């Protein structure tokens, strides 16, 4: 019995040391991202006002069953502050079965016939454009009138081929689950932008993305990943960076917002859709970050549970692991939202850091058994 107890204690010690190692790596990664944000002058708000010559832009909006979002989107589009002779807006309907098409009747729009899916809609819309720059957005986003200039501004007098804007999740202060989504996604976005500042490629969002049409054609459009349902944004970023290194830039002040997923199930399904494409990534840095986050989260979760049960003093370790992970998470979140109206309380941030490892391990456990769907369509 004593030998068994000693064996259990020995294995637990190994688990604790392993968890500390990966949590320190995870915390160090985020701390590096935080320092990158802190050491860069990111604001361009005061700079774009001096620009007099703007490039031509086509905003491509793929839609499927968006009748509830279209009226609001029209109002935001109508308020865009951009030279009207340099801007066109193209909608592409992906086989909607609600009133989306009727709402688009007076707008420039196209409908897919023999193809389907977001990539097919984007591909079709982009090929109708003669503009220098393509901007892709989702139908459910909100933005300020100067958003487009702020997104395009990094291209002025640079060799930029792609520009990534920020996406924020709107949240209800009375609904903590929506705040968790907002914080978790804000840190994802902040990590992606920090990686760009470090001249690395990690992630972006097609809900707020600009790229030169010529560059899109040069990399073969979406051909290299047309068979995958998602990833129009990230795979394109990989391809452009590979062909034109160092030409993917962040636009810190170009911010759009969107609504959170309605419940835990919908959030899981969204993240499973996103994660399903990662097995096709050929970027070693993306794999490193993904594996590190996954292993650190799994080990932290297991260590939290087992240390509390097996050690009289085991209650100390969960707090140590939490501090190693949470402090860099909070620093990155606060720094990336500096100057923003978005604020989160200490309790909000604490709960995010506690729940996040369990959220990751839940995704890992159900991923092999999930059947991804999107807007009533099997992916």
N, C-alpha and C positions, 0 to 999 in steps of 0.2 A: 504493500500500500504506500509505504514511504517512497519507494522507488518510482511508483507511478506519479506521485505528487511532484517529485523532483523533475521527472520527465516533462510533466505539464508546465511547471514553472520555467524550465529551460526553453521549451518551445514558445511560451508566451514572451520570454525575454527576446528571443529571436524575432518574433512578430513585432514587438515594440521597436526594436532597433531598425528593422526593415521599414516600418511605418515612418519612423523619424527621418530616415534617409530620403524616402520619396516625398514626404511632406516638406522637407527642407528644399528639395529640388523644385517642388511646385511653388512654394512660397518665394523662392529665389527667382523663378521665372516671372511671377507677377510683380515682384519688387523691381525687376529689371524693366518691365513694362511701365511701371509707375515712374521710375526715374527718367525713362525716355520721354514720357508725357511732360514731366516737370521741366526738363531741360530744353524743350522746344517752344518757340514762339509760334503758336498755332493759329492765331486769329488773322483773318484776312478781311474782316468786315470793313475796315477803313481803307483798304487798298483797291477794291474793285470799283469804287465810285469814280476813279480817275480814268477808267477804261472807256474809250470812245468807239472802238471797233470790235464788235463781238462776232464770233463765228456763227455759221448757220447750224441750227439744231433741229432735230426731229425727235419728239417725245413719242416713244412707242409704248402703247398700253395694251397688253393682252388681257382679255376679259372672258370670264365664264361665269354666268349666273350672278352678275353683279348689280342687279336692279336696285338693291338697297343702298349701294355705295355710289352709283353713277351721279345722282343729283348733287351730292356734296362735292364730288370730284369736279364736276362742271364749274362750280363756284370757285374752287381753288385754281383751276386752270385759267379761268377768265381773269383772275387777279394777278397772274404772273407778270412781273416787271422784267420784260425782255423785248428787244426790238421786234415788232410784229412781222417785219419783212424778213427776219432771220429765223423765224420760228414756225414750225408746223407740228400738228398733233395728229397722230394716226392711231386709231383703235383697231384691234384685230379680235374678232369674236371667235371663241373656241367652242362652237356648238352649244351655245347657251339654250336652255329650255325654259327660261323665264322671259321677262319683258326687256331684257338687256338690249336686244337688237332694235326694238321700237324706240327706246330712249336714245339710241345712237343715230337715228334716222337723219338728223340734220347736221351730223358731224362727219368728218372724213373717216370712213371705216371700211373694213373688209371682213369677210367671213371665210373661215377655213371650210373646205369641201372634202377633199380627199385625204387630208392629214388631220391630226389632232394633237393636242398637248401645248404646253406653254412655249417650248422651244420652237415648235412649228409656227406658232402664232408670231413669236418674235422674229423668226427668220423671214417670214412672209412680209411683215411690216417693215423690217429694215431694208428689204430689197425694193420696197416702193419709195424709199427716201433717196433724195439727192443731196442731203445735208452733209456737212463735214463731220458733225458730231451726232451720235445717237445717244439718247437718254432713255433708260428703261425705268418704269415705276409700276407699282401695283395700283389697282383701282381703289383700294381702301385706305390710302395714305392721306395725310394732311400736311400742309407746309405753308410757310410764309411767302409773301409775294416776291421777295428777293432770293428765294431758294435757288432758282435756276442759275442766276448770275454767280452766286456763291459756289455752286457746283462746277461751273465751267471756268471760273476764274483761274484755277491752277494751270490751265492750258495756255494762258496768255504768255507769250514769249518763252515757252518751254517746249520740250519735245514730248510732252505727255501723250500717251496713247490710251490710257484708262484713268478715270478719276472715280474714287469711291467716296460716297457720302455716308453720313451717319443715319441710322434708323433708331428711333426711340419708341419704347412701348408706353402708351398712355395707361394710366392706372387710376383706380379709385382708392382714395385714402381709407375708405371703410372696408375695402376688400383686400385682405393681406395677400391672397393668392395672386392678384394682378400686380401687386408691388413686388412679389418675388420674381415674376416674369420680367418686370421692368429692370430690376437690379441685375438679374442673371444675364439678360440680353445686353444690358449696358456694359457689363464686364467683358462679354464676348466681343462686342464692337470695339471697346477700348483696347483689347488685346490685338485685334486685327489691325487697328490703326498704329499701335506701337510697333508691331512687326513691320509694317510698311516704313515707318520712320527708321527702323533698323535695317532697311533694305532687304527684308524678308517678306515672303508671301504666306499668308495664313488663311484669311477668310474675307469675304465681302458680302454685300446684299444687293440682289437685283432689283430691290424696291427703291434704290437710290443710287444709280450707277450711270456713268457716262463713258463712252469710248469712241474713238475715231472709226468711222465706217471703213476707211481704208485699212486700218489695222485688223478689223474684224474679218475683212476679206482676205487679208494676207495670211491669217492663221487658219483659213479654211472655214470660216463661220463656226457653226456648231457641229461640224461634221465628225470631229474626233470623239464626240460623246453624244451624238444624236440618239443613240439607242437607250440612253438613260433618261428617266422621266424628269429628274431634277438636276440642278447643278449648272444651269445656264450661266450663272454669275461666276461661280468659283472656278469651274473648268476654263472658262474664257479668260479669267485673270491669269491662271497658270500658263495658258497658251501664249497670251500676249507678253507676259514677263519672260517666257522662254525665248521668244523671237526678238523681243525688244527689252532687254534687261534694264531695270531701273526706271522704266517709264510708267509704272503704275503709282499714282500719287493719291494721297488722302485730301479730302476737302472738309476741314474740321467744322466749318460754320454752315455747311450745307446739310441741314437736318430736316428729316421728315419724321412724322409720327404715325403710328398705327395702333389699332386696338389690341388688347391682349386676347389670348385664347379664353374661351368662356369657362372652361373647367379643366381639371387635372387630366382627364382622358384626352381632350383635344390637344393639350400641350404635349402630352406624351406622343400622340400621333404626329404632331408637327416635328418634334425633335427626331422621331424615328425616321421620318421622311428625309430629314437633313442628313442624319448619320448613315443612312443606307447607301449613300453615294461615296462615302469615305474609303471604302475598300478599293475603289478604282483610282484613288489618288496616287500619283507617282512622285509626290513631293516629300522628301525625307523630313523636312522641318515640320510639316503638318502632321506627319505620322508621329514624330517625337513628342510634339505637344499633346496630341490626342491620347497616346499611350500613357504619357506621364500623368495627365489628368485622370484617366481611368484607373490606373494602378493606385495612385495616391488616394482616390476616393474609395476604392474597394478596401484597401488596407486600413484607412482611417475608420471606415464604418465597422469593420470586423474588430479592430482594436478597441474602439469605443465600447462595443458590446461586451467583448470578452474580458477586458481589463476591469470592468465594474463588477463582474461576477467572481473572478478568480483571485483577486488580490485585496487584502484588507486596505492597502494604500492605493489600490488600482484606480480609485476615483480621480487621482491626480493626473493620470495620463490623458484622459479625454480633454482636459483643459489645456494641457501642453500642446496636444495635436491641434486643437481648435485655434489656439493663439498663433501657431506657426502658419496655419492656413488663412485665418481670418484677417489678421492685420494687413498683409499685402493685398488681400481682396478689397478691404475697405479703403486703403490708400489709393489703389487704382481707381475704384469707383468714384471717390470724392474728387480726385484730381481730374478725371476725365469729364466730370460734370461741373467743374469750376466755371462760374459765369453763367451757368444754366439756372433756370427757375426750378428745376427738378431737385428735390431734396428728400433724403431718407433719414429716419431717426436711427439712433443707436440700436434700439430693439429690432427695427426692421433689418438692419445689416447683420445683427447677431443671428437672427432667425434664418436669414439667407445662408449664412456660413454653416449653420448646423444642418439645414435641410439639404443643401447642395450635394454633399457626398451620397446621401440616400437617393436623391434624384438620379444621379449618374448611375449608381448600381442598379436601380430599377430599370433604366434604359438598357443596360448591359444584359440583364436577365431576360427581358421580354423581346429583345431584338430578334433572336432566332425564330420566334414564333409569331411575329407580327405580319400582318398583311396590310401594306400601306394603301390608303385610299386618299383621294383629294377631290372634293366637290362632287362626290358620287361616282368617281371613276377609280377603278382599280389600277394601281401603278405597278 
